[in-house]
C-alpha cells in the first residue's frame, strides 16, 4: 500500500463521542483531564471508573435511539 499524504485516516466517531461523555462526567464533578492527574490514585481510579461506566451507558443509549429511529422509519423490517 502506498502512502498518500492527502488522504487522512478515518477517525473512530464512537471513540470521539465516548471521550466527550468522559469529559462531561469529569466536568460535572469539577474536574478535567489535567486536574485528575493531581488526585490521589485511589480517588482518580474511582473517578475514571465512574466516567467509564457513564460513557458506556450513554453510548448504549445513543445506539438504542439510533436503532429505534431506524425501525420507526421502516428500515428495520425483517
TACOR-V644056 format. One record per residue. N is the residue number from 0. RES is the residue in one letter. PSI is psi in whole degrees, -180 to 180 (none if undefined). OMEGA is omega as a letter, one per 30 degrees, with the letter a starting at -180 (* if undefined). Layout:
N;RES;PSI;OMEGA + N;RES;PSI;OMEGA
//
This chain:
0;X;139;a + 1;X;138;l + 2;X;128;l + 3;X;109;a + 4;X;-23;a + 5;X;-6;a + 6;X;119;l + 7;X;145;l + 8;X;149;l + 9;X;142;l + 10;X;145;l + 11;X;104;a + 12;X;-33;l + 13;X;-39;l + 14;X;-38;l + 15;X;-44;l + 16;X;-42;l + 17;X;-45;l + 18;X;-36;l + 19;X;-42;l + 20;X;-40;l + 21;X;-45;l + 22;X;-42;l + 23;X;-45;l + 24;X;-47;l + 25;X;-43;a + 26;X;-39;l + 27;X;-21;l + 28;X;15;l + 29;X;22;a + 30;X;170;l + 31;X;-178;a + 32;X;-32;a + 33;X;-42;a + 34;X;-26;a + 35;X;-20;l + 36;X;-27;a + 37;X;-4;l + 38;X;154;l + 39;X;149;a + 40;X;-42;a + 41;X;-46;l + 42;X;-42;l + 43;X;-45;a + 44;X;-42;l + 45;X;-41;l + 46;X;-43;l + 47;X;-35;l + 48;X;-43;l + 49;X;-41;l + 50;X;-39;l + 51;X;-44;l + 52;X;-43;l + 53;X;-47;a + 54;X;-41;l + 55;X;-42;l + 56;X;-42;l + 57;X;-39;l + 58;X;-40;l + 59;X;-39;l + 60;X;-45;l + 61;X;-45;a + 62;X;-42;l + 63;X;-44;l + 64;X;-39;l + 65;X;-42;l + 66;X;-41;l + 67;X;-49;l + 68;X;-41;l + 69;X;-45;a + 70;X;-40;a + 71;X;-37;a + 72;X;10;l + 73;X;9;a + 74;X;-6;a + 75;X;11;a + 76;X;143;a + 77;X;none;*
//
